[in-house]
Amino acid sequence: MNKIDIILDSLHRLFLSEKTRERSEKVIISIAIISFILHLALILLKDYLPGITLNSDLFNNPIAAIYTPFSFILVYEVYLLVYYLPKSISLYISKQYEIITLVIIRRIFKDLSNLDLQSNWFENSYDLQLTFDLITTLFLFGLILLFNKLNLNRKEVRGDAEPITGSLTLLIRRKKILAVLLVPVFVALALYSFGTWVADITGAANAGIDTLGDINLIFFNEFFTILILADVLLLLFSFFHTDQFNAVIRNSGFIISTILIRLSFSTTGLVNDLLVVVAVTFGVLILWLNNKYYGLRVRN
């Protein structure tokens, strides 16, 4: 084993080992609980804090306090996505779908805090968005279930684990390198996004501005952009291992699915939800067709 492999294995154990995953889970859960209590306290005390203006929608209703711990849960899901990248492309893609679903669920909690129970339900933007998001969440939950079932079926058709060859070993090594590189990138992006959000909140309060940009876009807009680049690298890496038509189409389809999810962040309302549903549906269909193609090739 050369020095590069030793360094890679050391970094992989440091960032992406089972022990690190368990520790990260405990830390994130603790932070989520503390953040929920602090957010709830700010909401309850905002009318009694002289000189401090909290005009954001996140401080109008105690229900909005759920938004903060959910954000930290999403951070942990991002870590799990990177954790599963070297192990399985399908699990890695499944985590992408879970993350965008949780982003929508987090948005539901925010919209619930602004719910206006009146007869003109479909004329209120918050109420209308809530309706779209509730329906979208149900669709996405079902699609993710189907995706994971198809992934399990693919493993059953394939039978025993794939034989360890030189090309497979090289592919796994490259995926480990990519995963190790993504960890500090996402940590830096999360810290930058949080710092920018705090600065915007402070600046808006000092300037007397009541509204800010869409908080749901913070971090995840850039996050899915990086994922597109990572998916392209995974596709290129796969060419060193196999040039089978179904594998190329499957990985290319996953890239298209990720791009559609990324495009959803540039839209709002019904179009946003439709793009996400189309993206995940496309990924499910790609995996289904890949399984059919693989099964036909095995029988021949």
N, C-alpha and C positions, 0 to 999 in steps of 0.2 A: 504494500500500500504506500503510495507516494505522499508527499507533504500536502498536496492539494486535497487529496481524498481524506486525509486525517483532519485537516481544517474544516472541510465540508461536513464530515461526520460530527465533529465537535459543535459546530454551529447548529446543525440539525438537532442534536440532542439538547442544546441550549434553548432553542426557539420552539421546536416542534416535537419534542418527546412526549410520551404519555404522562410523565411526571409533570412536565411544564404545563400540559393541557389541564391537568387536574388542579394545579396551583392557580392557573389563570382563571379557571371557573370559580374557585372560591373567592378570589380577589374581586372579580367582576360582580359576583352576587353581593358581596359586602358593600362595594361601592354603589351598586344599584339601590340597595336598601337605604344607605345613608343619604344618597341623592334624592330619593323619594321623600324622606323625612324633611330634608332641608327645603326642597321645592314646596312641599305642603306648608311648611312653616312660613315661607315667604309669602305665599298666597294669603294665609290667615293673618299675617302681620302687616301686609303692605299698606293698609290704611292707617297704621300706627307708627310707620317709619318716616319721621320728618326728613325732608330733603331728598328722599329717594322716590323716583318715579318709575313704576313698572307698568308700562303701557302695552306690553306684548300680550297676545291672546293666551299665552301660556300661564298668565297670572290672573286670569279672570274667574276661574272656577277650580275648586279642588280636584275635579276629575282630570284636569290638565296636568296635574302632578304626575300622573301615570306615564306621561310622555318621556320624562327624564330617565327613570330606571329602564324603560323600554329601549332608550337610546344606547345605554350601556350593554343591554342584552344583545343588541344588534352588533356592537363592537366585538363581543365574544363570538357571534356567528361569523363575523368576518375572519376572526382568527381560525375558527373551525374550517372555513373554506380553504384557507392556506394549508391547514393541517392535513386535510384530505387530498390536496392536490397531488402529492407524489404517490398516493396509494391507489387512487382511482379517478379517472377523468369524469366518469358518470356521477360519482359522489360529489365531486367538485362542482359540476354543473348543477346538481340537485341543490347544493348549498346556495348557489346563486339564486335559484328560484325561491328558496326558503327566505333568503334575505330580502328580496323585493316584496314578498308577501308580508313579512314583518314590518317593512317600511310602510306599507299600506295600512296594516293594523295600527301601527303607531299613529298614523294620520287620522285614523278613526277616533282614537282617544282624544286627539286635539279637536276634532270636529264635534265630538260629543259635548265638549265643554262649551261650545257655542250653539248648541242645538236650540232651535226656536220652534216650539210646539204650537203652531198656528195652522189655520186652514190653508194658507198659501204656501204649503210645504215645498212645492216644486218651483216656487219663485225665489226662495232663499238659497243663496249659493252654498252656504254651509250644509243645509239640509240635503240639497241635491247631491253634493259631493259625498256626503255620508251614505246616501242610498247607493250611489255608484260603487263606493268602496266596499260596502257590505256584500253586495252581489259579487263583486270581483274577488273578494277574499274566499267566498265559497267555491267559486270556479277554480281558483288557484290551488286551494287545498286539495280539491279532487284531482287536478292535473298533476300535482306533486306526488300524490298517492299512486296514480297511474304510472308516472315516470319511474318511481322506485320499484314498483311491481315489475315493470318491463326490464329494469336493470337486473332484478333478481332472476327473472326468467332467462335473461341472456346468460347469466352465470350458470344456470342449470343446463342450458343447451350446450354451453362450452365444456361443461363437466369439470374435471380437475383443474387445478391452477395451471396457468400457461407455463410451459417449460422455460426455465431460465436460460436464455441464450445471451450471446455477447451483445446483440442489438438491444435486447430487452434491458439488460443491465445498464447499458449506456443511456437508454431512454429514462429509466428510473433515476439515474444519477443526474441527468439534465433537469428532470422535474424537481429533484431535491434542491438543486442550485437555484432554480426559479423560485421555489417556495421560500428558501432562506432569504433571498433578495427581497421578496415581497413583504416579509414581516417588518423590517425597518421602514420600508416605503410607506406602508399603511399606517404605522405608528406615527411617522412624521406628518402624514396627511391628516390624521385624526387630531394631532396636537395643533397643527396649523389651522384647521377648520374650526376647532374649538376657540382658539385664540382670536381668529377673525370674527367669530360670532360674538364673543364677549366684547370686543372692540366696537362692533356695530351697535350692540345693545347700549353700551356706555355712550357712544357718540349720539345715538338717537335720543337717549334720555336727556343729555345735555342740550341738544338742539330742539327739544320739545316735539320730536317727531313721534307720532302715534303708531305708525306701522313700519314694518321692515319687509324685506323680501321673504320668499317662501322658505321657512326654516327646514322644510323637508328636503330641500335640495342640498343642504350643507353636508359635505363629505361624500355622499353617495353619488353625486353628479360626477365628480372626479374619480371616485372609486370604480365605477363601471367603465369609465374611459380606460383606466389602467387594466381592468380585466379584459377588455377587448385586445389590448396589446399582448397580454399574457396568453390569451386564447390563440392568437396568431402564432406565437412562439411554440405553443404546444402542438399546433398543427404542423409546423415545420419540423419540430423534433420527431413527430410520429413518422415522417417520411424516412427517417433513418432506420426505423424498426419495421415498417410495413408500407407497401404501396397498394394494398388491397382497396378496391374501389369503394366498398361500403364503409371502411374505416375513414377514408378521406372525406367522403360525403358526410358522414356522421360528425366528424370534428369541424368541418366547414359549416354545417348546419348549426352547431352549437355556437360558433362565432356570430352567425347571423342572428341567432336568438339573443345573444348578449348585446349586440348592436341595437336591436329593437328595444330592449329594456333601457339602454342608455338614451335612446331617442325619446322615450316616454318622459324623461325628466325635463324635456324642453316643451312639454305640453301640459295642459290642465284639463280638469273636468273629465267628461266621458272619453275623450280621445286618449287621455293618459291611461285610463283603466283598460281601454280596448287594446292599446299597444302592448301593455304588459300581458294581457290574456293571450293575444296573438303570439307574442314572443315565446311564452311557455308552451302554448299549444304546438307551435312549430317544433320546439325541442322534443316534445313528447312524440310527435309524429315521426321525426327524424330517427329517434331511438327505436320506435316500433318497426319502421321500414328496415333499419339496420339489422334488427333481430330476424326479420323475415328473410332478408338477403343472406344473412349468416347461416340460418337454418337450412336454406335451400342449397347453399354451397357445401355444407357438411354432408347432406344427403347425397349430393352428386359426387 
